[in-house]
Amino acid sequence: RKVLERIAKVLIEKETIEKEEFEKLIKKKTRIKKLKK
């Protein structure tokens, strides 16, 4: 959910998001989940 909120915030500010930026936002959360396991 936090990832979606972060993505929504960026989209509200910029209206568009580049693929690289989107992937960067997703990877941050994925990396955190892997560290917790």
VMD Tcl script that builds the backbone (N, CA, C; Angstrom):
set m [mol new atoms 111]
animate dup $m
set s [atomselect $m all]
$s set {name element resname resid chain x y z} {
  {N N ARG 1 A 0.824 -1.201 0.000}
  {CA C ARG 1 A 0.000 0.000 0.000}
  {C C ARG 1 A 0.866 1.263 0.000}
  {N N LYS 2 A 1.945 1.225 0.773}
  {CA C LYS 2 A 2.821 2.395 0.827}
  {C C LYS 2 A 3.428 2.700 -0.536}
  {N N VAL 3 A 3.732 1.651 -1.278}
  {CA C VAL 3 A 4.299 1.847 -2.617}
  {C C VAL 3 A 3.287 2.567 -3.499}
  {N N LEU 4 A 2.046 2.135 -3.452}
  {CA C LEU 4 A 1.005 2.769 -4.265}
  {C C LEU 4 A 0.806 4.228 -3.876}
  {N N GLU 5 A 0.875 4.514 -2.580}
  {CA C GLU 5 A 0.735 5.895 -2.130}
  {C C GLU 5 A 1.888 6.750 -2.639}
  {N N ARG 6 A 3.092 6.201 -2.615}
  {CA C ARG 6 A 4.264 6.926 -3.098}
  {C C ARG 6 A 4.147 7.196 -4.600}
  {N N ILE 7 A 3.715 6.182 -5.344}
  {CA C ILE 7 A 3.534 6.333 -6.794}
  {C C ILE 7 A 2.455 7.374 -7.077}
  {N N ALA 8 A 1.353 7.313 -6.341}
  {CA C ALA 8 A 0.268 8.281 -6.533}
  {C C ALA 8 A 0.753 9.698 -6.261}
  {N N LYS 9 A 1.550 9.868 -5.228}
  {CA C LYS 9 A 2.077 11.198 -4.900}
  {C C LYS 9 A 2.927 11.745 -6.045}
  {N N VAL 10 A 3.790 10.905 -6.589}
  {CA C VAL 10 A 4.636 11.333 -7.708}
  {C C VAL 10 A 3.776 11.679 -8.912}
  {N N LEU 11 A 2.771 10.860 -9.193}
  {CA C LEU 11 A 1.898 11.113 -10.345}
  {C C LEU 11 A 1.099 12.402 -10.177}
  {N N ILE 12 A 0.666 12.684 -8.967}
  {CA C ILE 12 A -0.073 13.923 -8.715}
  {C C ILE 12 A 0.832 15.125 -8.973}
  {N N GLU 13 A 2.088 15.025 -8.540}
  {CA C GLU 13 A 3.029 16.131 -8.713}
  {C C GLU 13 A 3.438 16.317 -10.174}
  {N N LYS 14 A 3.701 15.217 -10.868}
  {CA C LYS 14 A 4.273 15.298 -12.212}
  {C C LYS 14 A 3.286 14.988 -13.327}
  {N N GLU 15 A 2.197 14.318 -13.019}
  {CA C GLU 15 A 1.184 13.847 -13.966}
  {C C GLU 15 A 1.648 12.653 -14.791}
  {N N THR 16 A 2.929 12.525 -15.011}
  {CA C THR 16 A 3.454 11.346 -15.705}
  {C C THR 16 A 4.667 10.848 -14.941}
  {N N ILE 17 A 5.011 9.610 -15.179}
  {CA C ILE 17 A 6.158 9.017 -14.507}
  {C C ILE 17 A 6.892 8.154 -15.528}
  {N N GLU 18 A 8.179 8.293 -15.560}
  {CA C GLU 18 A 8.990 7.509 -16.484}
  {C C GLU 18 A 9.135 6.083 -15.972}
  {N N LYS 19 A 9.348 5.166 -16.870}
  {CA C LYS 19 A 9.489 3.752 -16.525}
  {C C LYS 19 A 10.563 3.549 -15.469}
  {N N GLU 20 A 11.691 4.212 -15.641}
  {CA C GLU 20 A 12.811 4.050 -14.715}
  {C C GLU 20 A 12.445 4.522 -13.308}
  {N N GLU 21 A 11.736 5.627 -13.223}
  {CA C GLU 21 A 11.339 6.146 -11.919}
  {C C GLU 21 A 10.318 5.220 -11.260}
  {N N PHE 22 A 9.385 4.701 -12.048}
  {CA C PHE 22 A 8.389 3.760 -11.539}
  {C C PHE 22 A 9.078 2.515 -10.986}
  {N N GLU 23 A 10.004 1.966 -11.749}
  {CA C GLU 23 A 10.722 0.770 -11.310}
  {C C GLU 23 A 11.531 1.044 -10.051}
  {N N LYS 24 A 12.099 2.222 -9.954}
  {CA C LYS 24 A 12.877 2.597 -8.772}
  {C C LYS 24 A 11.981 2.611 -7.530}
  {N N LEU 25 A 10.782 3.160 -7.655}
  {CA C LEU 25 A 9.841 3.195 -6.536}
  {C C LEU 25 A 9.422 1.787 -6.124}
  {N N ILE 26 A 9.195 0.922 -7.090}
  {CA C ILE 26 A 8.793 -0.458 -6.814}
  {C C ILE 26 A 9.936 -1.229 -6.154}
  {N N LYS 27 A 11.136 -1.059 -6.658}
  {CA C LYS 27 A 12.284 -1.800 -6.141}
  {C C LYS 27 A 12.593 -1.449 -4.702}
  {N N LYS 28 A 12.373 -0.217 -4.297}
  {CA C LYS 28 A 12.614 0.174 -2.906}
  {C C LYS 28 A 11.801 -0.701 -1.972}
  {N N LYS 29 A 10.533 -0.880 -2.258}
  {CA C LYS 29 A 9.655 -1.675 -1.403}
  {C C LYS 29 A 10.018 -3.147 -1.480}
  {N N THR 30 A 10.331 -3.638 -2.669}
  {CA C THR 30 A 10.692 -5.041 -2.841}
  {C C THR 30 A 11.943 -5.363 -2.041}
  {N N ARG 31 A 12.916 -4.466 -2.081}
  {CA C ARG 31 A 14.163 -4.671 -1.357}
  {C C ARG 31 A 13.909 -4.731 0.145}
  {N N ILE 32 A 13.035 -3.880 0.656}
  {CA C ILE 32 A 12.713 -3.867 2.082}
  {C C ILE 32 A 12.053 -5.176 2.490}
  {N N LYS 33 A 11.125 -5.678 1.674}
  {CA C LYS 33 A 10.457 -6.941 1.986}
  {C C LYS 33 A 11.455 -8.085 2.043}
  {N N LYS 34 A 12.405 -8.125 1.111}
  {CA C LYS 34 A 13.398 -9.192 1.085}
  {C C LYS 34 A 14.274 -9.148 2.321}
  {N N LEU 35 A 14.613 -7.969 2.799}
  {CA C LEU 35 A 15.448 -7.833 3.984}
  {C C LEU 35 A 14.723 -8.298 5.241}
  {N N LYS 36 A 13.420 -8.142 5.286}
  {CA C LYS 36 A 12.635 -8.530 6.457}
  {C C LYS 36 A 12.499 -10.040 6.590}
  {N N LYS 37 A 12.607 -10.774 5.489}
  {CA C LYS 37 A 12.407 -12.237 5.517}
  {C C LYS 37 A 13.563 -12.964 6.112}
}
mol reanalyze $m
mol bondsrecalc $m
mol representation Tube
mol addrep $m
